[in-house]
Amino acid sequence: MWWSRKLASRCLRLHRAKSTASSEPEQTLGIIGVPFAKGQGKQGVELAPDLLRQSSLRQVLQSSHDGLVIRDYGNLQYAVDEPLLQQQRVHYHHIRNYADFMACNRALIEQVKLMLAENSQFLAIGGDHAIGFGECPFHPILRPEIEWESLAGSVAGHLQHTPNLSLVWIDAHADINLHSTSQSGNIHGMPVSFLLEQLRTTWQHAGLQDIAPNCLPKDQLVYIGLRDIDPYEAFILNKVGIRYYAMDTIDRVGVPKIIEMTLDALDPQNKIHVSFDIDALDSNVAPSTGTAVRGGLTLREGISIVEALRDTKRVQGVDLVEINPKLGSERDVRTTVESGLEILKSMFGYRRSGKWSNIDTGILGSD
């Protein structure tokens, strides 16, 4: 019958269309929550990992990439031992919660290595930006009085798995203070100083050669979005020769040029780690954060930057930090979370220009 022949022809076209339609290759993403709040003085950032999950993080990421397989490893825990407490008492007593920071990051380093052994990419959700050095979990049985902590170890753990690594640090702040230069004693302003070989001697009692022997080359670090730089940080950035694009430079040359210069600076053979502090965005679109600074990146600019990095196909690790649900109104919190989700959605595959895959491309007939 004519209708059966027509149905068979339709099925054949559908099969051919599906077999030739562009489908995205499968990639696996490990997610770890790092509810670290002791790198600074404002509680609330420890709530962000679970709030993002409750705000449909998995569904948002899944919808951005058809081939994305997500493994959520839950939230990290850690335990503080006596040697770290001794280090804190003797050498780093002026740094708030040093022992917790180091314990957390030691555990995080191992967790990141595990995730990269099992996945092609990982996402670490803070928590404050202390997790940028190495991440770690708190063990409630051993230290029940300690709250969730830091994300400084994500880069350090990444470096142990992938020594040939480039780091793009997107932030209002340089986070490169030394323990001897920090006025506040807040360790979320210091994590980058743990990563660079040129600054390691300033942490000689921290045992970094044992827990994080691989350093980041100074020419493979690029900052974007800086606008609140401490005097000693400005000196360190210029003395060491670190590439950074503060907001005045971004305003002068524009985001497309900043992206071009950033990509030119990164070794094309390296994998990339992107550490995104939500306060890199202007406080109009990210008000619920502990150290908001006016005059930051617009959401569109932030998305453009992560899109360009994503399109290198070399991004292997991502941090999103410093969302604080306890700061601001309910609307402020919702706005900040939505901005964070937009950044992550674009980082992991969403294209504003549109895309198609796994569809019947024969709907308009044959050419």
Buried (B, 14 or more C-beta within 10 A) or exposed (E): EEEEEEEEEEEEBBEBBBEEBEBEEEBBBBBBBBBBBBBBEBBBBBBBBBBBBEBEBBEBBBEBBBEBEBEBBEBBBBBBEEEBBEBBEEBBEEBBBBBBBBBBBBBBBBBBBBBBEEBBBBBBBBBBBBBBBBBBBBBEEEBEEBBBBBBBBBBBBBBBBBBEBBBBBBBBBBBBBBBEBBEBBBBBBBBBBBBBEBBBEBBEEBBBEEBBEBBBBBEBBBBBBBBBBBEBBBEBBEEBEBBBBBBEBBEEEEBEEBBEBBBEBBBEEBBBBBBBBBBBBBBBBBBBBBBBBEEBBEBEBBBBBBBBBBEBEBBBBBBBBBBBBBBBEEEBBBBBBBBBBBBBBBBBBBEEEEEEEEEBBBEEEEE
